[in-house]
């Protein structure tokens, strides 16, 4: 921690004032100019334990880490709104996560009130069974090393600046170790402020909100506390989800809970495996990219994976996808750039992304792929017809001396148009 020394004595009062003003001015300059962007906070909580003896029925199957993201400009207003909700729903004046279990209907009302507030959710669900199977991890120390490295690398790569906050007074498995881990890697400035790290930010009400959201997710992913109401919870709340990262990466995780009645075609399992496997390969290949568009593509794919787990048969509207992608960014992505720079580029790379007038999804059956072909044909066919009409008009006007498709680059269009005429 840096120390600041001021001169003593009546004759040096002016020097003290100059030094103090210099300190305040310099710190303000570093905050505004050095970091450039508004501070983004991440309030963190966790659910789960470090036990791996699943055969004995001990230990949680998953370890869940949730961060609530918000901008500095929204912090004070959000806190006031949450206090009002506390008085509305809780006699104690604080958010009690236990409401999820003993009053699901009231929980739905609370979630509905929370969904329009200015924060988003960025979370991790770590499948401990798969970690044990893939990495041979059986106890606390290597598990925490794995978590620290994975979470730090992802957060530091995803967010250029992040002010982290957590309740370290509680007995937390991951958070205490993570705070120490970050301190060894984040270099503070002259005033002991880290652009990415724990900076002693505090807010009891925001930590209560984080704990509440963490328990909501736990009821959907952890079988021992699973509740049928989770799907109702998540349907209302999914607009707040910036990303839910599932670790380790493996498409089988998504096949496990997929309803059997959907396997009407023997090709459906092939389609879903191929779609998810290609998605994971792309994420793994490009996860270290510093290009902003590539980061957007990765976040889009993660959101499609999340939607596949939650609602495999439902499309996600473009507006909802943009809300999620823009939740953690200062420069907002518009629909045109989303289609041309994100979706189109992913499809150019061979990924399977189904689309219809209801939005986008990862395909789970042949009908999803037909939706994509049908939607595309509505655009492709009219455009080809317009080119054909334009070509015919010029051929007619020039007595067939000019063919606007005679260039080599347009051979494929010429063949398509000519084939269409033969069929007629």
C-alpha positions in Angstrom: 0.0 0.0 0.0 1.3 3.5 -0.9 1.9 6.0 1.8 1.6 9.8 1.5 3.8 12.1 3.6 2.7 15.7 4.3 4.9 18.5 5.9 4.4 19.5 9.5 4.4 22.9 11.1 2.5 26.3 10.7 4.9 27.7 8.1 4.4 24.7 5.8 0.5 24.7 5.8 0.6 26.0 2.2 2.8 23.1 1.1 0.4 20.6 2.7 -2.5 22.1 0.7 -0.5 22.0 -2.5 0.5 18.3 -1.9 -3.1 17.4 -1.1 -4.5 19.1 -4.2 -1.9 17.4 -6.3 -2.9 14.0 -4.8 -6.6 14.6 -5.5 -6.0 16.0 -9.0 -3.6 13.2 -10.0 -5.9 10.5 -8.7 -8.8 12.0 -10.6 -6.7 12.3 -13.7 -5.7 8.6 -13.5 -9.3 7.5 -13.0 -10.7 9.5 -15.9 -7.8 9.5 -18.4 -5.9 6.3 -17.4 -8.9 4.0 -17.5 -10.9 5.9 -20.1 -14.1 3.8 -19.5 -16.6 4.0 -16.7 -15.9 1.6 -13.8 -17.7 -1.7 -14.1 -18.4 -3.7 -10.9 -18.7 -7.4 -10.4 -20.2 -8.7 -7.2 -19.4 -12.4 -6.8 -20.8 -15.3 -4.9 -20.5 -19.1 -5.1 -22.3 -22.4 -4.5 -20.9 -25.8 -4.0 -18.1 -27.7 -2.2 -14.7 -29.3 -2.8 -15.8 -32.9 -2.3 -15.4 -35.5 -5.2 -16.6 -38.7 -3.6 -19.7 -38.9 -5.7 -20.1 -42.7 -5.3 -20.9 -42.2 -1.6 -23.4 -39.5 -2.4 -21.2 -36.8 -0.9 -20.5 -33.4 -2.4 -22.3 -31.2 -4.9 -22.1 -32.3 -8.6 -21.4 -28.8 -9.7 -19.6 -25.7 -8.4 -21.3 -22.5 -9.4 -19.7 -19.0 -9.5 -22.0 -16.0 -10.2 -21.0 -12.3 -10.8 -23.5 -9.5 -10.9 -22.3 -6.8 -13.4 -23.2 -3.2 -13.2 -21.8 0.2 -14.1 -20.7 2.8 -11.6 -23.3 5.2 -12.7 -26.1 2.7 -11.9 -24.8 1.5 -8.5 -26.4 4.0 -6.2 -29.8 3.9 -8.0 -29.8 0.1 -8.1 -29.1 -0.1 -4.4 -32.0 2.2 -3.6 -34.3 0.1 -5.8 -33.2 -3.1 -4.1 -33.8 -1.6 -0.7 -37.4 -0.8 -1.7 -37.9 -4.4 -3.0 -36.6 -5.7 0.3 -39.2 -3.7 2.2 -41.9 -5.1 -0.2 -40.9 -8.8 0.0 -39.0 -9.3 3.3 -39.8 -8.4 6.9 -36.0 -8.4 7.7 -35.2 -5.6 5.2 -32.7 -7.8 3.4 -32.9 -10.3 0.5 -33.4 -13.8 1.9 -32.4 -16.4 -0.7 -34.5 -18.9 1.2 -37.6 -17.5 -0.4 -36.7 -19.7 -3.5 -37.5 -22.8 -1.6 -40.4 -21.9 0.7 -42.4 -19.5 -1.5 -41.8 -20.1 -5.3 -44.7 -17.9 -6.3 -43.4 -14.9 -4.4 -40.0 -15.6 -5.9 -41.5 -15.3 -9.4 -42.9 -11.9 -8.4 -39.5 -10.8 -7.1 -37.7 -12.0 -10.2 -40.2 -10.1 -12.4 -39.4 -6.9 -10.4 -35.7 -7.5 -10.8 -35.6 -8.2 -14.5 -35.7 -4.5 -15.6 -33.1 -3.3 -13.2 -29.6 -2.2 -14.6 -27.4 -5.2 -14.0 -26.5 -8.4 -15.8 -25.4 -11.9 -14.8 -22.1 -13.5 -15.8 -21.7 -17.0 -14.4 -19.8 -20.3 -14.4 -21.2 -23.8 -13.8 -18.3 -26.2 -13.3 -19.2 -29.9 -13.6 -17.0 -31.5 -10.9 -17.8 -35.0 -12.2 -16.3 -34.2 -15.6 -13.3 -32.5 -14.0 -12.6 -35.6 -12.0 -13.0 -37.8 -15.1 -10.9 -35.6 -17.4 -8.3 -34.3 -15.1 -8.1 -36.8 -12.2 -8.8 -34.0 -9.7 -10.0 -35.5 -6.4 -9.4 -32.9 -3.7 -9.4 -29.2 -2.9 -6.0 -27.8 -3.8 -5.8 -28.8 -7.5 -9.5 -28.0 -7.9 -8.9 -24.4 -6.7 -5.9 -24.0 -8.9 -8.0 -25.1 -11.9 -10.8 -22.7 -10.9 -8.4 -19.7 -10.3 -6.6 -20.1 -13.6 -9.8 -20.7 -15.7 -11.9 -18.0 -14.1 -9.1 -15.4 -14.0 -8.1 -16.0 -17.7 -11.7 -15.8 -18.9 -12.6 -12.7 -16.9 -9.4 -10.8 -17.6 -9.8 -11.6 -21.3 -13.5 -10.7 -21.4 -13.4 -7.5 -19.4 -10.7 -4.9 -19.9 -11.6 -3.3 -16.5 -13.4 -4.9 -13.6 -13.8 -3.9 -9.9 -14.5 -7.1 -8.0 -16.4 -7.3 -4.8 -17.3 -10.3 -2.5 -18.1 -11.2 1.1 -14.8 -12.6 2.2 -15.9 -12.7 5.8 -18.1 -15.8 5.0 -16.5 -19.2 4.8 -16.1 -19.3 1.0 -14.2 -22.1 -0.8 -13.2 -20.2 -4.0 -13.6 -16.5 -3.3 -10.8 -16.2 -0.6 -8.3 -18.0 -2.8 -9.4 -16.1 -5.9 -8.8 -12.8 -4.2 -5.2 -13.8 -3.3 -4.7 -15.2 -6.8 -5.7 -11.9 -8.5 -3.5 -9.8 -6.1 -0.4 -11.7 -7.4 -1.3 -10.9 -11.0 -3.0 -7.4 -11.0 -0.6 -4.5 -10.6 -2.2 -1.5 -8.7 -1.6 2.1 -9.6 0.1 4.7 -7.4 -3.1 4.9 -5.3 -3.4 1.2 -4.8 -6.3 0.9 -7.4 -6.3 -2.1 -9.7 -8.1 -1.8 -13.0 -8.8 -5.5 -12.6 -9.1 -6.7 -9.0 -10.6 -6.4 -5.6 -10.6 -2.7 -4.5 -12.5 -3.0 -1.2 -15.8 -2.0 -2.9 -18.7 -2.7 -0.5 -22.5 -3.1 -0.8 -24.4 -5.4 1.4 -27.6 -5.2 -0.7 -25.7 -6.0 -3.9 -24.0 -9.0 -2.3 -27.5 -10.2 -1.1 -28.7 -9.9 -4.7 -25.7 -11.9 -5.9 -26.4 -14.7 -3.4 -30.1 -14.8 -4.4 -29.2 -15.2 -8.1 -26.6 -17.8 -7.3 -29.2 -19.9 -5.5 -31.6 -19.4 -8.5 -29.0 -20.9 -10.8 -28.2 -23.7 -8.3 -31.8 -24.9 -8.3 -31.5 -25.4 -12.0 -28.1 -27.1 -12.3 -27.7 -28.9 -9.0 -29.8 -32.0 -8.8 -29.9 -32.3 -5.0 -31.8 -28.9 -4.7 -33.4 -28.9 -8.2 -36.9 -27.4 -8.3 -39.5 -27.7 -11.0 -40.0 -23.9 -10.8 -36.5 -23.2 -12.1 -37.7 -23.2 -15.7 -40.3 -20.5 -14.8 -37.6 -18.6 -12.9 -35.1 -18.7 -15.9 -37.8 -17.9 -18.5 -38.4 -14.5 -16.8 -34.8 -13.9 -15.9 -33.0 -15.0 -19.0 -32.9 -11.4 -20.4 -30.5 -10.6 -17.5 -28.0 -13.4 -18.5 -24.9 -12.0 -20.2 -23.3 -15.5 -20.2 -23.3 -18.8 -18.4 -20.0 -20.6 -19.1 -20.2 -24.3 -18.7 -16.9 -26.0 -17.7 -15.2 -28.2 -18.8 -16.2 -28.1 -22.4 -18.0 -31.2 -23.6 -21.1 -31.6 -25.8 -22.3 -34.6 -23.8 -23.3 -32.3 -21.0 -26.1 -31.0 -23.2 -27.3 -34.4 -24.4 -27.8 -35.7 -20.9 -31.1 -33.9 -20.2 -32.4 -33.6 -23.7 -36.0 -34.9 -23.8 -36.2 -38.4 -25.4 -39.4 -37.5 -27.3 -37.4 -35.2 -29.5 -35.4 -38.1 -31.0 -38.0 -38.8 -33.6 -35.4 -39.0 -36.3 -32.3 -41.1 -36.2 -30.4 -38.1 -37.5 -31.4 -35.8 -34.7 -28.6 -36.9 -32.3 -26.1 -36.6 -35.1 -27.3 -33.0 -35.8 -27.1 -31.9 -32.1 -23.7 -33.5 -31.6 -22.3 -31.9 -34.7 -23.8 -28.5 -33.9 -22.4 -28.4 -30.3 -19.1 -30.0 -31.1 -18.4 -27.5 -33.9 -19.4 -24.7 -31.5 -17.0 -25.8 -28.8 -14.2 -26.3 -31.3 -14.7 -22.7 -32.5 -14.7 -21.3 -28.9 -11.6 -23.2 -28.0 -9.7 -22.1 -31.2 -10.6 -18.4 -30.8 -10.8 -18.0 -27.0 -7.6 -16.0 -26.8 -8.5 -13.6 -29.6 -8.2 -9.9 -28.8 -10.5 -8.8 -31.7 -13.7 -7.3 -30.5 -15.9 -9.0 -33.2 -14.4 -12.3 -32.3 -15.2 -11.8 -28.6 -18.8 -11.0 -29.6 -18.9 -14.2 -31.6 -17.7 -16.2 -28.6 -20.3 -14.6 -26.3 -23.0 -15.2 -28.9 -22.1 -18.9 -29.1 -22.0 -19.2 -25.3 -25.5 -17.7 -25.2 -26.7 -20.2 -27.8 -25.2 -23.0 -25.7 -27.0 -21.7 -22.6 -30.3 -21.5 -24.5 -29.8 -25.0 -25.8 -29.5 -26.3 -22.2 -32.4 -24.3 -20.9 -34.8 -24.3 -23.9 -33.6 -26.6 -26.7 -36.7 -26.2 -28.9 -37.0 -22.4 -28.6 -35.4 -19.8 -30.8 -33.9 -16.6 -29.2 -35.1 -13.3 -30.7 -32.4 -11.1 -32.2 -33.4 -8.3 -29.8 -32.9 -10.5 -26.8 -29.5 -11.7 -28.1 -28.4 -8.1 -28.7 -29.5 -7.1 -25.2 -27.3 -9.8 -23.8 -24.3 -9.0 -26.0 -24.6 -5.3 -25.3 -25.1 -5.7 -21.5 -21.3 -5.7 -20.8 -20.2 -3.4 -23.6 -19.9 0.4 -24.0 -20.1 0.2 -27.8 -23.4 -1.3 -28.7 -23.8 -3.8 -31.5 -26.7 -3.1 -33.9 -28.8 -5.7 -35.8 -27.1 -5.2 -39.2 -23.5 -5.7 -37.8 -24.8 -8.6 -35.7 -26.0 -10.4 -38.8 -23.1 -9.5 -41.1 -20.1 -9.6 -38.8 -21.2 -12.2 -36.2 -23.7 -14.7 -37.5 -22.5 -14.7 -41.2 -18.9 -15.1 -40.2 -19.7 -18.0 -37.9 -21.6 -19.7 -40.7 -18.8 -19.0 -43.1 -16.6 -21.0 -40.7 -18.9 -23.9 -41.0 -20.9 -23.6 -37.7 -24.5 -24.8 -37.7 -26.8 -22.0 -36.6 -30.5 -22.4 -37.2 -32.7 -19.3 -37.8 -36.3 -18.4 -38.5 -38.5 -15.4 -38.1 -38.4 -16.2 -34.3 -34.6 -15.7 -34.0 -31.6 -18.0 -33.7 -30.7 -21.3 -32.0 -28.3 -24.3 -32.3 -30.2 -27.0 -34.3 -31.4 -30.1 -32.5 -33.4 -31.7 -35.4 -33.9 -31.7 -39.1 -36.8 -29.2 -38.8 -34.4 -26.6 -37.3 -32.2 -26.9 -40.4 -35.3 -26.7 -42.7 -36.2 -23.5 -40.9 -32.8 -22.1 -41.9 -33.1 -23.1 -45.5 -36.7 -21.8 -45.8 -35.7 -18.4 -44.3 -32.7 -18.1 -46.6 -34.7 -19.1 -49.7 -37.1 -16.2 -49.0 -34.2 -13.8 -49.5 -32.1 -15.7 -52.1 -34.9 -16.6 -54.6 -36.3 -13.1 -55.0 -32.8 -11.6 -55.4 -31.9 -14.1 -58.2 -35.2 -13.3 -59.9 -34.4 -9.6 -59.9 -31.0 -10.3 -61.4 -32.6 -12.5 -64.1 -35.2 -9.8 -65.0 -32.4 -7.1 -65.2 -30.3 -9.4 -67.4 -33.3 -10.1 -69.7 -34.1 -6.4 -70.1 -30.5 -5.6 -71.2 -30.3 -8.6 -73.5 -33.6 -7.5 -75.2 -32.5 -3.9 -75.5 -29.1 -4.7 -77.0 -30.3 -7.5 -79.2 -28.3 -10.0 -77.0 -25.0 -8.1 -77.5 -24.6 -7.4 -73.8 -25.0 -10.1 -71.1 -24.4 -8.7 -67.6 -23.6 -12.2 -66.4 -20.9 -12.9 -69.0 -18.1 -12.3 -66.6 -16.4 -15.4 -65.3 -17.2 -14.4 -61.7 -20.9 -14.7 -62.5 -20.8 -18.2 -64.0 -22.6 -19.7 -61.0 -25.4 -17.1 -61.2 -25.8 -17.6 -64.9 -26.1 -21.4 -64.4 -28.7 -21.0 -61.7 -30.8 -18.7 -63.7 -30.5 -20.8 -66.9 -31.4 -23.9 -64.9 -34.5 -22.2 -63.6 -35.6 -21.3 -67.2 -35.2 -24.9 -68.2 -37.5 -26.1 -65.4 -40.1 -23.6 -66.5 
